[in-house]
Structures are given as structure tokens and as C-alpha cells.
Amino acid sequence: MTVRIVALTGRPGIGKTTVAVKAAGMLVANGISVDGFYSREARKGGEREGFEIIDFLTGERAVLASIKGDGIRFGKYRVNVSAVDSMVPRIIERALESSSTVVLIDEVGPMELLSPAFARAVERVIRSSNRAIITIHRSLAHPLMKAIINSGDTLLLEVNEENRDGLPVHIVESIM
């Protein structure tokens, strides 16, 4: 079964990002163009200091959230909405230039959605003809998450310890 969007969900730390990035790498190895971004923990001395956004194509990085600095408070972090506003729409625009490109979006979560520009960029992907791999926060009840899940051509997969090693292959088979 071929789908346009594969949405990954699961508990925090289960491996959604790892699965999505591995699947994207496998697509590239199969000659499929992939563009987008993913998020990673920013650590110093073994301690998590925040999160960063990484451009899948260029490796450019920006602080998404940090325990230090300015931004909108979210738990113990400060969300750098200006970095999200400047980076994500630019990456999405670049990805949507070619309808054959698979768009990687990691993650649609509460910190990222503090940026209206982020939400608009993700909505553009959902409305486009592009295929996409999108990770979504498990307990998020935002209308954008519901739009992803209910788009009609989305395969929703919950990442868990039993299936995460085989999911990249399943994603590639589902989206090609």
C-alpha cells in the first residue's frame, strides 16, 4: 500500500526521530529526494540543555529550546520562536519546490507550534502533493495534528520497542 504521508507517534524517547531519519536516509540511498528537518536533544556533559533543529540537507543547526536564554517559557525551557520562524518555513519552501521530494518534518509538537510560521509551513506540506514523513507528539491535541492524521492518505504508525528497528523499511515501502 502506497501512502502520501507517514506519521510517526509514540512516547518521548522511544526513537521516533531515529526511525524517521533512518527512513529518510534509506529513501536517499534509493534515489528519492528528501528534504526537511529533524530535532535532536542538545546535551552538555551528559545533561540535556535543550533541543536543536537540524536541516536534513545542509546540516545547519538552530536552537529550538534551551534552559538558558530568551524565548517563550515551556516547562524548564525557553523556546526560540524566532529561530523556528526563520529556519522552518525556508526549509519547507525549498522542499516543496519539487513535487517529487519527500518532506521530513520532525517534530510537530507543542514547542514547535508556538511558532505560527511553523504551523503554516506544515499545513502547506499537508495540502501539497508531496510525500512526507512527519513525527507528531503523542499527546498533542492540536488541530494541525488532527489534520495530518485525517488527511485521507496518511499511515499512522506508533513507534515502540518491538517495531522500531523494522519501521524504516516499512516506511520506505509505504511511501515509495
C-alpha positions as CSV (number, residue, x, y, z in Angstrom):
1,M,0.0,0.0,0.0
2,T,1.5,3.4,-1.0
3,V,0.6,6.4,1.1
4,R,1.5,10.1,0.8
5,I,2.2,10.8,4.4
6,V,3.6,8.5,7.1
7,A,3.0,9.9,10.6
8,L,5.0,8.6,13.5
9,T,4.0,8.9,17.1
10,G,5.0,7.3,20.3
11,R,6.1,8.1,23.8
12,P,9.0,10.6,24.3
13,G,12.4,9.0,23.8
14,I,11.1,5.8,22.0
15,G,13.0,6.6,18.8
16,K,10.6,8.5,16.5
17,T,13.4,10.8,15.2
18,T,15.8,7.9,14.8
19,V,13.2,5.9,12.8
20,A,12.3,9.0,10.6
21,V,15.9,9.9,9.9
22,K,16.9,6.3,9.0
23,A,13.9,6.0,6.7
24,A,14.9,9.3,5.0
25,G,18.4,8.1,4.6
26,M,17.1,4.8,3.0
27,L,15.0,6.8,0.6
28,V,18.0,8.9,-0.4
29,A,20.0,5.7,-0.9
30,N,17.2,4.5,-3.3
31,G,17.5,7.7,-5.3
32,I,14.5,9.5,-3.8
33,S,15.0,13.2,-3.0
34,V,14.4,14.0,0.7
35,D,14.4,17.5,2.3
36,G,13.3,18.9,5.6
37,F,14.4,19.0,9.2
38,Y,14.6,17.0,12.3
39,S,15.2,17.8,16.0
40,R,17.7,16.5,18.5
41,E,18.5,16.9,22.1
42,A,21.3,19.3,22.8
43,R,23.5,17.9,25.6
44,K,26.5,19.1,27.5
45,G,28.3,16.9,29.9
46,G,25.6,14.3,29.7
47,E,22.9,16.7,30.7
48,R,20.1,17.8,28.3
49,E,20.3,21.6,27.9
50,G,17.6,21.8,25.2
51,F,16.8,20.9,21.7
52,E,18.0,21.9,18.2
53,I,16.6,21.9,14.7
54,I,18.8,20.4,12.1
55,D,18.4,21.0,8.3
56,F,18.4,17.5,6.7
57,L,20.2,18.6,3.6
58,T,22.7,21.1,4.8
59,G,23.3,20.2,8.4
60,E,22.6,23.8,9.5
61,R,21.5,23.9,13.2
62,A,19.5,26.3,15.2
63,V,18.4,26.3,18.9
64,L,14.8,25.2,19.3
65,A,14.7,25.4,23.0
66,S,17.2,25.9,25.8
67,I,17.3,26.0,29.6
68,K,19.2,29.3,29.1
69,G,18.5,32.3,27.0
70,D,15.4,34.1,25.9
71,G,12.1,32.9,24.4
72,I,8.7,31.7,25.4
73,R,8.8,29.6,28.6
74,F,7.8,26.0,28.1
75,G,8.4,23.9,31.2
76,K,12.1,24.4,32.1
77,Y,13.0,25.5,28.6
78,R,12.8,28.8,26.7
79,V,11.6,28.2,23.1
80,N,13.5,30.2,20.5
81,V,10.5,31.0,18.3
82,S,12.5,33.4,16.1
83,A,14.8,30.6,15.1
84,V,11.9,28.4,14.2
85,D,10.3,31.2,12.3
86,S,13.4,31.9,10.2
87,M,14.5,28.3,9.6
88,V,11.5,26.0,9.2
89,P,9.5,28.0,6.5
90,R,12.7,28.4,4.4
91,I,13.4,24.7,4.6
92,I,9.8,23.7,3.8
93,E,9.7,26.2,0.9
94,R,12.8,24.6,-0.5
95,A,11.4,21.1,-0.1
96,L,8.2,22.0,-1.8
97,E,9.9,23.3,-4.9
98,S,9.9,19.8,-6.3
99,S,6.7,17.7,-6.0
100,S,8.9,14.6,-6.1
101,T,10.7,15.4,-2.9
102,V,9.7,13.6,0.3
103,V,9.4,16.2,3.1
104,L,10.8,15.2,6.5
105,I,9.2,17.0,9.5
106,D,10.4,16.1,13.0
107,E,8.5,17.1,15.0
108,V,5.1,18.6,15.2
109,G,5.0,19.2,18.9
110,P,3.9,21.9,21.5
111,M,7.2,23.8,21.4
112,E,7.3,24.0,17.6
113,L,3.7,25.0,17.4
114,L,4.4,28.1,19.5
115,S,5.5,29.5,16.1
116,P,2.6,30.3,13.8
117,A,5.0,30.3,10.8
118,F,5.9,26.7,11.7
119,A,2.2,25.7,11.7
120,R,1.6,27.4,8.3
121,A,4.6,25.7,6.8
122,V,3.4,22.2,7.9
123,E,-0.1,23.0,6.6
124,R,1.5,23.7,3.2
125,V,3.0,20.3,3.2
126,I,-0.3,18.6,4.2
127,R,-2.1,20.4,1.3
128,S,0.7,19.7,-1.2
129,S,1.1,16.7,-3.4
130,N,4.5,15.9,-1.8
131,R,5.0,12.8,0.2
132,A,6.1,13.3,3.8
133,I,7.4,11.6,6.9
134,I,6.1,13.5,9.9
135,T,6.7,12.8,13.6
136,I,3.9,14.0,15.9
137,H,3.9,14.4,19.7
138,R,1.9,11.6,21.2
139,S,-0.5,13.6,23.4
140,L,-0.8,16.6,21.2
141,A,-4.4,17.5,20.5
142,H,-3.7,20.5,18.2
143,P,-5.9,20.8,15.1
144,L,-2.7,20.5,12.9
145,M,-2.0,17.0,14.3
146,K,-5.6,16.0,13.6
147,A,-5.3,17.4,10.0
148,I,-2.2,15.2,9.5
149,I,-3.9,12.1,10.8
150,N,-7.1,12.7,8.9
151,S,-5.7,13.8,5.6
152,G,-7.1,10.6,3.9
153,D,-3.7,9.4,2.7
154,T,-1.8,9.1,5.9
155,L,-0.4,6.0,7.5
156,L,-0.2,6.5,11.3
157,L,2.4,4.3,13.0
158,E,3.1,4.2,16.7
159,V,6.8,3.6,17.4
160,N,7.5,1.1,20.2
161,E,10.4,-1.0,21.3
162,E,9.1,-4.1,19.4
163,N,8.7,-2.4,16.0
164,R,11.1,0.5,15.8
165,D,14.0,-1.5,14.2
166,G,11.8,-2.6,11.3
167,L,9.9,0.6,10.8
168,P,12.3,2.4,8.5
169,V,11.9,-0.4,5.9
170,H,8.2,-0.3,6.3
171,I,8.1,3.5,5.9
172,V,10.2,3.3,2.7
173,E,8.0,0.5,1.3
174,S,4.8,2.5,2.2
175,I,5.9,5.8,0.7
176,M,7.7,4.7,-2.5
